[in-house]
């Protein structure tokens, strides 16, 4: 596969939209996409088109990840927590959130209950793509990190096709630490872990994690996966702040060991971090 790269870096804010944003209704956005749209034009459409999504959490997909016999009644799901959800934003922002929702930690899904959200995003974005075009979104704290999230919309290009690409960057949190500010693997791991816990637990607490009655089974799963099972039943009974600190410390230990094996110095590791960014790559290929 020969790639012809045309870099098209676009910063898409998830909270503020410019006056030039094009808003499509649920009915009108499903029309046939232009047949001759370039990758740059497709990237621009993703960055400026806003949509409303309705989706539903699917906690049954947690499967056997939780041992119900070990959980108190307050960890059980409430029916009203499973009500349909609504989200508004740009297509690029939706794709970025879907990539984070598809995060795995050493291969274990962090949020399997978000499969409905990810499916809805795929179904909403796919009709806007021209033929022979796909979008890949990837989030990771640093290259080859044991925790990362990705999503593919469309098909992969054939092996021998000529491929054109365009790239968008979507900010989803704080930027990675500056090289000069990081003096040790421990410091870097602590900062990365705090941001990951904030992004996957704290910041999404009203959306995926916490119900009105307290901590949910989905949250229990996330805490245990992030901490490598170091968050015990006793800690799960603690207040949320203490629970978040315990999960952050456990994740930092895992990241620190991994950073040492991948980077010669803490400064090199800090330079490689892409903590607060999701990378979207649009690809279009010839027949």
Protein Blocks (a to p, Z undefined) as FASTA:
>chain_A
ZZddddddddddfkbccfkbccddfklmmpccdfkbcfklmmmmmmmmccdddddddfkl
nmmmbcfklpcfklpccfklmpccdddddfklmmmmmmmmmpceehiafblmlmmmmmmm
mmmmmmmpcehiacdddddfbghiabdcdddedjdddfkbccddddddddfbdcdddfkl
pcbfklmmmmmmmmmmmmmmmmmmmmmmpcfkbccfklmmmmmmmnoomacfklmmmcfk
lmmmmmmmmmmmmmmmmmmmmpmbfklmmmmpcfkaccdddddddZZ
